[in-house]
Amino acid sequence: MGRHYDGDISGKFWFGIQSSNDAVHFGAEELEPEPEYTCTGEDKDGNNTYEEEEYQSGCIDYRISFASINDTLDGIQECKRELGDELLRFTEFFNAHPDGYNEEMIAKYYKKHFNKTVSDEFMRWFLTIYARLGLGMQILVYFNENPGEDCIFTAEM
C-alpha cells in the first residue's frame, strides 16, 4: 500500500504526509512520456504492424538534471532552514523508532524529552518538510555517486 517512486532513486512516499511531486523542490522537471509500441502482427506485405500502447496513467516521469545540482542543494538547505532545531529532534526520534511511528508516539517523545506539547498542525508541517528533506538527500547521494548523470525516476500519483 502506498505510493512509490522507482528509477535512478527509489522509495516510498510518506503516506498522508508527502506529495508525489515533492521532487520539484529539488529541480525536478516532468518528462513527457515516450510512446511505446507493441507488434500486433503483419500486414499483407509481410511487414510488422504496431499499435501504440497507452501510457500507464497514475504515474509521472521526472528528470533532475545534474546541471541543476544547485537547485537540489538549495532545496535541501531550505528544508533544513524550515526544520531548524526540529531537524535534530526528528532525526533522533526516527533513529529511536526505525520500525515506524504514529503521531501519538511523536507527541509522547516531545513531552518526555523536551517537556513540549505539540499540535497536530506542528507535526504535519514538520513531518512534511522532514520527508521532503529525505527525498532531497537521496537525490544528492545519487548525484554524488553518479557525477554528471541526470537523475530520472517515475513517481506514482
Beta strands, then each sheet from edge to edge (+ up, - down):
strand 1: 4-7
strand 2: 11-12
strand 3: 29-31
strand 4: 36-42
strand 5: 48-53
strand 6: 59-64
strand 7: 151-156
sheet 1: 2+ 1- 7+ 6- 3+
sheet 2: 4+ 5-
end
